[in-house]
Amino acid sequence: MKRLSFEIDVLDWINQALSYPGIQLIEFSPRIAVESTKLPGEFHRDPADQIIVATARVHDCPLLTMDKKILDYKHVKFIN
């Protein structure tokens, strides 16, 4: 799997990404933490992926990913 690589400082990249219209940073909350431990159905044990999926479910927003393990999970919406 390819990893992200940045040609600029990561903090600069984040600030630049957040400057686009419609982009917002979502806070990690206790609700997301709890949801990440109670995902329905079968999902693998990667805590980072569990948090990503739980965040999408709590905020009812679709995911954009190339991660096969997340794509195989039927309890989350994806951007087509």
N, C-alpha and C positions, 0 to 999 in steps of 0.2 A: 504494500500500500504506500502510495506517495505521501510524504509529509509536507506540510506548508513550509515554505521558506520565504523570508522577507528580505527585500533589498534595502529597506529602511528600518529604522528603529521600531520595535513592536509597539511602543507607546504612541509614536507618531502615526503608525498605521491605524491603530485603534481610534485615535482622535480624528483622523481623516475619514475613516469608515463612518463614524458617528456624525459627521458633518453632512452626510447625504440625506435628502428629504425622506422622511418615513422610517429612518433607522433610529432605533432607540436601544439603550442598554437595559436589560431586564435584571432586576435584583434577585439574587439567590435568597429565597425565603424559607422559613420553617415548613411552610406548606409544600414547597418543591422538594425539600429534603425528605419529608415523610412520604410523599407520593413516589419518590425514587425507590423506596423500599417496598412499595406495595403495587408495583406495576402488574396489571392483569395478564394472564396467560404466561407463556414461556418467554423469558428474555435472559440474555447472558449476564454474567456477573461483573461486567466492567462498570465501576461506579461512575466514571465520567459519562459513559453512554447512558446510564440510567438517569443521571441528572439532566442530560440533554433531552431525553425523551419525556421525562417528568415535566420539565419546563415547558415544552411544547404542549403537553396535555393540560397543564394548569392554566396556561394562557390561551388555549384553544387556537394555536397557530401552527401552520404546516412547517415541516422541516425540508431543508434542501441538503442532501447528503449523498455521498458515494459509498458510504459504509454499508457493506452487504448485510452485516448483522442487524443494523438498524432498519435497513430497507425490508428485511424479511419479517419485521415485527408488524403485525396487523392492527395494533391498537394505537396507531399514531397516523396523522395525516401528512402527506407529502406534497410538495410543489411538483406539479406535472411538467 
